[in-house]
């Protein structure tokens, strides 16, 4: 599995960097895409370094002291690796859809499947649409933050605790002495760190958010429920008559898709917890987070203005069509 992951990662890097280099050398890249694409190529290299750094943390001699010990990577480095992957994916997905949308606008004048005579300027300047777009951006941030917190759940095996929902050991909120003063040593921490934690030093309370499995799972639950509620409110907002009349058809459809995916992701998350984190369910839950991130990004892209190049190309096409009409009339 590890070997396959490395090979896939290297293949993705080559499949992205080699064509990018070719098109850059031949000056075939649009000016607006040049910096984002080069930035993604650089992030691919950084992602490889983060991956090596993460694996290195699992090979420390301290991880093999006890008999039958299982090497564990640092949850911090795992979260960094996952976050970089999500940023890369989001950037590539957004760039691909933006190019596709710009091409359709430049050639056909179609924007976000709008067909009621309104222009994209009228739609995007509407206060209701601007407010909806801001709400969608907040939901996108929540989805990313929830996925980020999931890396700490995976890194600490926090999903193997409190395998019930919505309660945690019969309570909505675990006892404070479990959330902030854990009775066991923290994983991936030095002995000196553990001694400091056992003293209950207040300045270390924040480390519970990242190193205490109880707190990490509780935080992930809170973030997941907040994200689900935010996605539901975004969908409900899109169903209101005033918002529905102002939004373009593609934005309405993508908002519904995002809410549908949020429901699927909640079912996957609860099932993963109740069944003690079987690998197939856990993998589906992780894939679900990517699918949900895709859906909410698509909502934002449905309200993206055409690029300057697409607008200029569209204007040139309109001018050319007008000239042809004049020629035909004169003939």
N, C-alpha and C positions, 0 to 999 in steps of 0.2 A: 504493500500500500504506500509506504513512504517513498520507495523507488519510483512508483508510478506517478506520485504527486510531483516529484522533482522533474521527471521527464515531461509531464504536461506543462509545468511552469516554464521550463526552458523552451518548449515548443511554442508556447504563447509568445514568449519574448522574441524569438526569431521571426514568427509569423507577423509580428507587429513592427519590429525595428527594421527588418530588411526591406519591405515595401516602402516604409516611410523614408528610409535613406534614399531609395531609388527615386521616388517622386520629389523629394527635397532637392536632390542633385539636378534633376531635370526641370526644376522650378515649376512644378505642376500643383503645388499646394496653394490654396487660397490664403490670402494674408490673414484672415480672421481665424483660420484653422491652424496656422503654422505654430504659434506659441502653445496652444493647448495640446497638440499632438506631440510636440517635442517634450513638453512637460510630462505627458503620460509615458513617453519612452524613458525619460529619466526616472520616473517613479517605478517603472518596471525593474530597473536596475537596483533601486533602493529596496524594493520589495524582496529581491533575491538576497540582499545583504541581511535584511530583517529576518528572513526565513532561516538563514544560516545561524544568525545570532540566537534565534529562538531554539533551534535544535541543540546548539551548543549548551544551553542552560540545562537541558535534560541529560547531558553527559558528564555533569560535574561528579567528582568522586564521592561527594557527600550523599548523592542519590543512591549509591550502591553499598552503603555501610551495613544495613540490616539484611538478614537472610530473606531471600525472596522479594527483595525490594523492586518496585517497578519505577523506571525512570520517568520523571515528570518534568515537563517544560515549564518555564516561568509563565504565569498567567498574564503578567504585564506584557511580555514579549509576544505571547499568543494574541493578545488583544491588539497590539500594534500591527501584527502580521495580518489579522483579519480586517482591521480598519483600512490599511493600505490597499488590500484586495477590493474592498467595497468602494473605496474612492476611485480606484482604477476602473472597476466595472461601471460605476455611475458615469464617469467621464466618457468612456467609450460608448456606452449606450446613448448618452445625451448627444454626443457628437454625431453618431450614426443617424439618429432620428432627426437631428437638426439639418443635416445634409439632405436627407430624403424630403423633409418638409420644404426646404428652400428650393429644391429641384421642382417639386410639384407646383409651388407658388410661381416660380419663374416661368415655367412652361404653360401652365394652365390657369394661373391666377387663383388657385384654390388654397384657402387658408383655414386650417382646423375644421374642414368640411362645412364651412359657412356657405349657405346658399339662399339667404333671405334678402340679399341686396345690400346688407351692411358691409362696411369696410373693416379691415382688421384694426385700423386706427380708432374707429368709433367704439369697437368692442373693448379694446384695451384701455381706453380712456374712461370708460364707465366706472364710477365709484364702486358699484357692486362687484364688478369683475376684479378690480384692484384689491378689494377687501378679500375676495375669495382666493385670489392668488397668494396673498400674504398668509392666509390660513393654511393653504396647501404647502407653503414653504415650512411652516411650523410643524405640520404633520410629517413632512419629509425628514426634518431634523430629529423628531421623536423616534421615527422608525430607525434611523441610523444609530441613535443613542441606545435604543433597546437592543439592537444587534450587537453593538459594542459591549454592552453589559453581559450579553450572552457568552462572549468569549471568556469572561471571568467565571461564569457558571461552569463552562466546559473545563477550564484550566484547573479549577478547584474541585471538580466532581460534585459541585453543590447540588446538582439535580438528583443525587442519590440520598438526599435528606428531605424530610417532610414530604413524603410522596402521597400527598392528598391536596385537594383543592376544593374550595377557596381557603380552607383553614390550614394552619401550620401547627401541628400537634394539638389540635382542638381549639386553637386561638387564631383570631385574625392577625394579630401582631405577636411575634415571639417575645418572651421576657427580655427586658433590657439587659440582664446579665448574660444572655446569649447573644444579643446583638452587639454589645460593646465590650464585654469582658468575657471572652470565650474561655472555657475551662481547659482547652487543649491548645498545644502549640500551633502557631500558624504554619501552613505549608510554605515551602520555598523561602524560609526566613532563617537568619543566623541565630545561634544560641544567645548572643548578646541582645538581639532584638526580642527574643522570647522572654528574657529576664526583664527587659524594660516593660513589655506588655503585661507581665504578671504583676508588676507594681501598680498597674492601673493609671499610669501617667496620662493625664488628660490630653497632653499635646499629641498623643498617638491615636486618638479616637478615630480619626479619619481613615486610618489604615484598615479598619474593619470593613470599609466600603469596598476594598479590593482584596483583602486577605482572609476575611472571616467567611466561611461558606454559608453560614446562616444569614448574615447580613447581605451577602452577594445574591443569594436566592430571593430574599425578601425585596431587595431593590429591583431585581429583574422582574418580579411579579408586579410591583408598583408601576414600573415603566411600561410593561406590556399592557396592563389594564388602562393606563393613561393613553397609550398610543391607540388602543382599540377604541376607546371613547372618543378621542380626537378624530379618528377616521370615520366613525359613525356620525359625528356632528358635521363633518365636512360633507358627507353624503346627504345627510338630512338638509343641510343648507342648500345643496344643489337641487333639491326637490321643491324648494319654495318657489312660488310662482314668479316673483320678481327676479330671483337669481336665475331661474330656468330660462326666463325670457332674455336675460342679458348674456348668458354664457353661450359660447359656440357649441355645436353638437359634439365635437370630439372631447371637450372638457367634461360635458355631462356624462358621456360614456365612460371615460377613464375614471371619473370619480366613483361611478358604480362598480367598476372593476376593482378599484382599490379597496372598497368596502367588502366586496365579495372575497378578495384575497385575505383581508384582515380576519374574516370569519374562519377561513380555512386554517390560517396560521394559529389562531387561538385554539382550535380543535387539536392541531398537531402538538402545540406546546403542552396543553393539559394532558393529552394522551402520553406524550413522552415522559412526563412527570409521574403519572399514575402507574405506568408499566415499567418503572425503574430504569429509564433511559436505555432501551434497546437501540443498537446501532442503526438499524433501518429507520426507526422513527426519529431518532436524533438527527440523522442526516437529512430526512425529509423536513424536519423543523428548521434546520439551518438553510436548506434550499428555499423554504417558504419565506424566510426573512429576506432573501435576495429577490424573490418574486414580488413581495410586498414593496420593497424599496423600488423595484422597477415600476410598479404600478403608480406609486405616488410621484415619482419623477416624471412619468408620462403625463400626469395631470398638469405639472408645471410646464412641460414642453408644449402641451396643447394651448397654452396661453403665452407662448413665446412669440415675439415679433420677428418677422422675416429679417434675414441679415441684409446689410447694405448692398452686398453683391447681388442677392436675389431680387431686391427691389429695383436695382439698376437694370438687371437683366430683363425683368418684367416690363419695365418702362420701354426698353429698347424693342422688345417684342411687340408691344402695343403700337409704338411708332411705326414699325415695319408693317404691321397689319393695316394701319390707317393709310399708309402710302399705297399698298396693294389695292385697297378699296378705291382710292382715287384713280388709280391707273385703269381699273376695271370699268369705272363709271365713265371715264373719258373715252375709252374704247367703244 
